[in-house]
Amino acid sequence: MALQSMTGFARREGTSGRWRWTWELRSVNGKGFDLRLRLPPGLERMEAEVRRLAGESFSRGNLQASLSVTADENRFEAVLNRQALAAVLAMREQLVDVIDPAPLKLDTLLQVRGIVEFREGEDSEEALAARDADIAAGLSAALADLRAMREQEGAALSRILLDHVATIEGLTRTIEGDPSRSLPEIASRLAAQVALLMDGMAALDRDRLHAEAALLATKADLREEIDRLKAHIAAARDLLVKGGPAGRRLDFLAQEFNRESNTICSKSNASAVTAAGIELKVVIDQFREQVQNLE
């Protein structure tokens, strides 16, 4: 599966009989998946299907979906109110001796309020079903377009993130290979610090000296942090290559990257290691910022 960004836009429009419809989809970043749907009156019954199709396509992002439907032509039909007509004819029979007995003409009947009503013609159930099917197919196409756009942006983000991971790996190697981490260098610094302790504290007992030396040695050792960074680097690469909804897991790895870089900077007693640790933090922040855009 390809990585997806959480941002994108898609628009699909079409016709079905005398109806014209348009779907517009907009997707932005979100912690989970949230669909905000706007349907025209009379089509609320489509909501469940829309949510199902959108949920099958995406797992994260705030998605706004709107549907507009208009009729290309208005069709009107005349409806005869037979009860009103019967009442008028009955009254005419009652007044036959006082009014003109000539047959009523259509234009005369049309002037009587309530005899004939004009209303918009209704489509058959078959025509409405065909329209709804076309609209649903349009939604599927729009969702596919949106997914393609999100995957295209996801591919670009993947390249950027892989570059960041490569930089993190390079800085990790720089820290690992720094001369200050060699055993002779650590031993030399440790001996100098112990000598300072002995000069400043003449009464320092052997056990206290061993404890201080062990503490200094522990602070000087970055092996554990470097090993964890290497493991996180391998995990990040694996997620980026496999694709799919990896945003949350990559965000967790970004936090772990940051934790290790903070520890390295706090333990460092060499300017080169500190500089590499600070640069590492900058790259990790850039990595995490880009990860926020991934599904």
N, C-alpha and C positions, 0 to 999 in steps of 0.2 A: 504494500500500500504506500502511496505517496504521502509525503508530509503536506499538511494544509496550513495556510495562513488562516486567520479568522476574519479577514477583511475581504470584501468583494461586492460586486454589483451585477445584477442580471435583469434583463427585460425581455419579455416575450409577449407578442400580441397576435391576434388572429380573428377570424370570423367563423360564425356558425349560423347558417341561415341568414336571418336579418339582424343577428346580434354581432356586435364587435366587443372583444374582451382584451384586457391588458393586465399582465402580471408584472410587478416590480418587486425585486428582492434586494435587500441591503443587509450586509453582515458586517459587524464590528466585533472587537475583542470582548470577551466575557469570561467569567470564572467557570460558568457552566453553560448549558444550552437553554436559551430563553427565546421563545417565538412570540412576537407581537403581530397579531393578524388583524387585518381590516378587510371585511367582506361587505359587499353591497347588500341592502335589504332584500330578503327573499332567498339569499344563498347561504344563510347561516348553517344550513345542513351540511355544507362542505367542510366545516371546520375540523371535524374528527379526521377526515381523510387527509387534509392538508397537514395537520400535525403529525400524522403517521408518516407521510412521505418525507417531511422535513427531518423528523427524528431518525429516519433510516439513512439520511444523507450526511448528517452532521452530528457531532457529539459535543462541540463547544462553540460558543459565539452567541452574540445577541443578534437575532435575525428578525428583520421587519419585512413582512410580506403583505402586499396590498393588491387587491383585485378590483378593477373597474369594468363594468359591463354597460353598454349602451345599445339602443336599438337604432339601426340605420334608417328605418322608416317607421312612421306611426300609422297603424292601420285601425280605422274606426268602423264600427258596425252599428246599424240602427236596431234597437230592441223595442218591440211593440209591447206596451203594457195592456194586455188583453182585459184585465179587470177594469182599468180606467176607460178603455174603449167601450166595454159593455155598459158601463155606467152612463157614458155619454149617449149611446144609442137608446138606452132605456128612457133617459130623459127626453130624447127626441120623440119617442113614441107617446110619451105623456103629453107632449106639447104639439102633437100633430095637427090639432085644430087651430093653433094660433101661429104656427111658423110655416115657412115654405116647405112643402113636402118633397122638394127635389132631392135626389140622392146627394149624400155628402161627398165632397171631393177631397182628394188626398191633401191638397195644400191647406184646406180648411182644417182637417184633422191635425196636421202638423203644427198649426197655430195654437192648438189646445195643449196647455201645459200638462205634462205627465203622460200623454198618449204615446209619444215616441221619445226614447232616450238614446243618445249617442255615447258610446264608450269605446275604449281602446280594445281592439280584438285580442283575444287570448290565443296563444300558441297551443298546439296539441301536445299531449303528454309525450309523444314520440319525439317531437321537435325539441322540447325542453330537455329530454333525456340525452338527445344527441348533442345539444349545446353544452350541458354539464360535462359530458364525456370529453368534448373538445377542450373545455376549460381545464379539466384535470390533466389531460395530455400536455397542455401548455405549461401547467405547473411543473410537471415532471421534466420537461425540456428546460425550463428556467432554472430548476434546481441543478440539473446537469451542467448548465452554463456557469452557474455560480460555483459549483464544485471545481470545474475546470479552471476558473479564475483563481480560486483559493489554492489549488494545487500548483498552478504556475508561480504564484507568489511564494508558496511554500518551498518550491525548488530553489528559488533565488535565496530565500532565507537559509536553506540547508547549506548552500555554498558558503554563505557568510559565516554561519556557525561553525562549519568545518574549518574554515580559516582561523577562527578564534581558538578552536580546540588545538590546532597546530601551533599557534602562538603560545598557548598555555603549556603545551608539551615542551616547546623549545625553552621557555623560561624555567620550567621544572628541571630540565637537563642542565641549564646554566647553574641553577642553585645546587643541584646534585654534584656537579663537577667543579664547583668553586674550591680553590686551594684551601680556603679556611676550614673546609670540612675534612681534610685529610687527617689521618691519625697523628702524624708527627705535629701538624699545626695545632690540633686540639690538645695534644699532650703538652706542647710548649705553652699554650695559653693557660692551661690548667695549672702547670707548674708555677707560672708567674703569679697567678691569682692565689695559689696556696702560699707562695712565699710572702705575698702581701698580708695574708691572714696571719701568718706566723710572726711577721714583724709587728703587726698591730696588736696582736693578742698573745703575749708571751706565755700566758698561763693556759693557753688553749690545750685541752686534753686530746688524746689520740682519737677517741670516739667522735668527738665534735669535729675534728679535722676530717675524718673519713666521711662524716655526714655532709660537710660543706663541699668536699671534693666530689662526692656522688651527685649532689645537687648541681654543681657546675657542669659536670659531665652530661647530666640529663638535659640541661638547658642547651648545651652545645650540640646535641644530637637531633638532627632533622630527618633521620631515616624514616620514622613512622609517618610523618607528614608527606614526605616525598612518595612513599609507597602508596599512600591513600590517593594522592593526586594522580598517580599513574593508573590506579584502578578506576577512578572517576573519568579519566580521559578515555580509557577503553570503553567504558559503559556509554559515555556520551556519543562516541563514534558509532557504536553499535546501534543506538537508538536512531541516529540521524540516517544511517544506511537503511535500516529496516523500514523506517517511515511509520505511517499511521498516526493515531492521536497520541503523540509523545510529549506534548507541551508540559503537562504537569510533572512528568518524571524528569525532563530536562531542567525544569525550574528547581526541582529538589537537588539535582546535581550541581546547579549553579550555587545554591546555598552551601553545599558541601565544599565546592571549590573555594568559596569565600572564607569558610571556616578554616580551611587548611592554610590559606594565604595569610590570614590574620595571625595564626599561630607561628608561622614561619617568621613573619615580621617581628613578633614579640620575642622570639627566641634568638633572632639573629644578633651576632656580635661582630659581623663583618659588613663593611659598607657596601660591597658588591652584592651580597646576599640581600641586604635590606633594599637596595635599589631594584633588584630583580623582583623581590616580593611586592614592592609598591607597584611596579609595572604589571605584575600579575593581577593585582587587585583591579587595576584599570581595565584590563582585558576581560576579566571576569564580569565586571559591571556591564561592559558592552555586550558580552554574551548573554547575560541575564535579561537585559533590556530587549534584545531581539527575540529571546525565547518567549517573552510575554505575548508575542504576536502569533504563536503557533497553537494549533488546535490541541 
